[in-house]
Amino acid sequence: MQFRGYARPDGRVGTRNYVGVLSTVVCANEVVERIGRSLTGAATFTHHQGCGQTPVDLARVNRALVGLGRNPNLAGVLLVGLGCEGVAFEEVAEEIRASGKRVESLVIQEEGGQARSVARGHLLAQELVAEASMVQPSLYPISELVLGLKCGASDTTQGLFATPAVGIASDMVVAAGGTSVLGEVTEFIGAEHILARHARTPDVAERILAFVNRMEGRAKAMGCDMRGGQPTGGNIKGGLTTIEEKSLGAIAKAGTAPIEAAYEYGETPKVRGLVVMDSPGREPEILTGLAAAGCTLIAFATGRGAPQGFPFVPVVKITGNVVTWIKLRDHMDCYVGTIMEGTESLPSAGRRLFDEMVEYASGRLTKAEISGYSNSMDIYVTGPVI
Amino acid sequence: METGRGIDAVMLTETDNVATALRELTQGEEARVGVGERTFLVAVRQGIAFGHKLAVTDIRLGDAIRKYGEVIGRATQDIPSGAHAHVHNVESLRGRGDLEAARKTNAV
C-alpha cells in the first residue's frame, strides 16, 4: 500500500505541502498571525516560549523549532523573531536550512516594527508558496510515513475500543517499515512496566522508566495528589478513576511492536519502527512535540470528544463512544464503537482504521483541517518563566 | 440497549475485580458481565453511569483494584459486589505528592 505525499530534499516525505510561518518567540506571534491571515498555502505556528526561561527550556525550544521547520509537511519556512529573544534564531534557521529547504527569516526589530515586517513577510511567504505549489505529489510506500500517537478527552470507552484499534493500525504502519511515535509520558504512569517489557533493549527500557520517574517526580514535587489534573475532571466524569487506569488504556495505542528507542521531546527519531518520545499529555505540547519529531500524520483516540488539531499535520480523530460520534460529528473522523455494538471485530476495525489513515495521509481532509480547529500548539517547558 | 455481545458490562481479564458498564445500569437489576467467552450475573446495588465501573466481587478496604489484569488503585473502603467503584472509594497509588509531603512532615 502507498500514500500520496511530497518528497523533500532530505529524502523525507510529507503528507501535506505547506509553507510554515514560524514564530521563534512569544513576542513575534502578532506578526506571524498577521502574515498568515492573508495567505493561502501557508500554516502559521505560534507559541508562548522562547525568552525569559532557563537554558534547559531554551535548548528544548530551539530543538523543537528546528524539528518543526524540518517537518516534511513544510516545503519552505519563514522564521519570524523579535530580535532580542533567548532563542538561537540564526542557528535554528541554519539547522532547518541544512535539510535542503528554503528558509527565509524576518526580525521585527531589524525590519522596523510590525507593519514593515508584515509587509515583507507577506511578500517572502508568497514567493515560498509559489515555489511550494510546484512540488508534485507522488506515491510513496508506508515505510515513509511517520505516525504520531495521541489520545485525549479520555473516557473508559477509549481504552476499550479506540486505543486498541489505533494500536493495530500503528502495528501495521510499523510492519510496513514505517515509524510510530508514542508520547504522553504522564500516561505511562502505572503502565510503564508493560512498555519496558516491549523495549528492544534493556537500555531503552531504562530510559522509558527514567522518563516516567522524571515526569512523576515533577508532579509529586507540587506536594498534592495529581488526580484532578491527571486524570482530569472530564476523565473522571467519563469513568476513569486513577492515572493507572487511564495509562493502561492509553498505552494500548502503541500496539504490540517492540520499542526501538526513547527520545527527548521534539527529537527526530533516528530509527524506524515504534519509538517513545518524552512529553506531557496536554494537547498543545504533545501535538507540537510530535510535529517537531517529524510526524506527518497523527492518530488521536478520544472518548469524550477532543476537537483539537495542529496547523500543518493532519490529526485524525478516532472514537468508540457513540454519543461523541453523533454529537461531535463535525470533529470526529473515524468510529470504532462498532466493536462494542458487535458489528465489527477489533482486528477488522483496526485494519479499517489503517486504510482510513492512509487516505488521510494522501490528502483526505480531517475534520480539524476542515473546521480550522487546528491551532493546538505550544512548546513544552519544565522550568519557571524568569 | 443491549450491546452486540449481549452483555451489559465488560471485565477485561479473569483476575479483574471490577467491570466497565457498557450501558447505564440501574439499581436492583441483574447485569450480565462478560469476560472472554464467559458471562455471569451481578446484582447492581446502585445506578452506574455508562463507562463507569462496578465491583464484581466483594472488595475489602485496602484491596488492590484490578482492571486489564493490572492494579489500577486501592480501595479506601469496603466495596460490595455490584457497587460503584470510583474516586469516592478508590485511590491512586501514583503521582501522590500529598503522601510524600505528609511523609516528609512526619519525618521532621
Contacts between the chains, C-beta under 8 A, distances in Angstrom:
chain1	res1	chain2	res2	distance
A	155	B	51	5.1
A	156	B	20	5.0
A	156	B	51	4.1
A	156	B	52	7.2
A	156	B	53	7.5
A	157	B	51	5.8
A	159	B	68	7.8
A	160	B	10	6.8
A	160	B	12	7.9
A	160	B	20	6.6
A	189	B	94	4.9
A	189	B	95	6.1
A	190	B	70	7.5
A	190	B	71	7.8
A	190	B	72	6.9
A	190	B	92	7.9
A	190	B	93	7.7
A	190	B	94	5.3
A	191	B	70	7.2
A	194	B	70	7.8
A	216	B	94	6.5
A	216	B	95	5.7
A	219	B	95	4.8
A	219	B	97	6.4
A	220	B	95	6.3
A	220	B	96	6.9
A	220	B	97	3.8
A	220	B	100	5.4
A	221	B	97	6.6
A	222	B	97	5.3
A	223	B	97	4.8
A	223	B	98	6.7
A	223	B	100	7.4
A	223	B	101	4.0
A	224	B	97	5.1
A	224	B	98	5.1
A	224	B	101	7.6
A	225	B	92	7.1
A	225	B	95	7.0
A	225	B	96	5.5
A	225	B	97	6.8
A	225	B	98	4.5
A	225	B	99	7.8
A	226	B	92	8.0
A	226	B	95	3.7
A	226	B	96	7.7
A	226	B	97	6.7
A	227	B	87	7.0
A	227	B	92	5.5
A	227	B	95	7.3
A	230	B	95	6.6
A	236	B	86	7.6
A	236	B	87	5.7
A	238	B	51	5.6
A	239	B	20	7.0
A	239	B	21	7.8
A	239	B	49	6.8
A	239	B	50	7.7
A	239	B	51	3.7
A	239	B	52	4.1
A	239	B	53	6.5
A	239	B	86	7.3
A	241	B	53	6.8
A	241	B	65	7.6
A	241	B	72	6.7
A	241	B	73	6.1
A	241	B	85	7.0
A	241	B	86	5.2
A	241	B	87	5.6
A	241	B	90	5.0
A	241	B	92	7.7
A	242	B	65	8.0
A	242	B	72	5.3
A	242	B	73	4.2
A	242	B	90	6.6
A	242	B	91	7.3
A	242	B	92	3.7
A	242	B	93	7.7
A	242	B	94	7.5
A	243	B	92	5.6
A	243	B	94	5.5
A	243	B	95	5.6
A	244	B	70	7.2
A	244	B	71	6.7
A	244	B	72	4.4
A	244	B	73	6.0
A	244	B	92	6.3
A	244	B	93	6.9
A	244	B	94	6.0
A	245	B	67	6.0
A	245	B	68	8.0
A	245	B	72	4.0
A	245	B	73	7.1
A	248	B	67	7.0
A	248	B	68	4.5
A	248	B	70	5.5
A	248	B	72	6.7
A	249	B	68	7.7
A	303	B	51	7.7
A	321	B	51	7.9
A	340	B	3	5.5
A	340	B	4	6.9
A	340	B	22	6.1
A	341	B	3	6.6
A	341	B	4	4.7
A	342	B	3	6.4
A	342	B	4	1.6
A	342	B	5	5.3
A	343	B	4	6.2
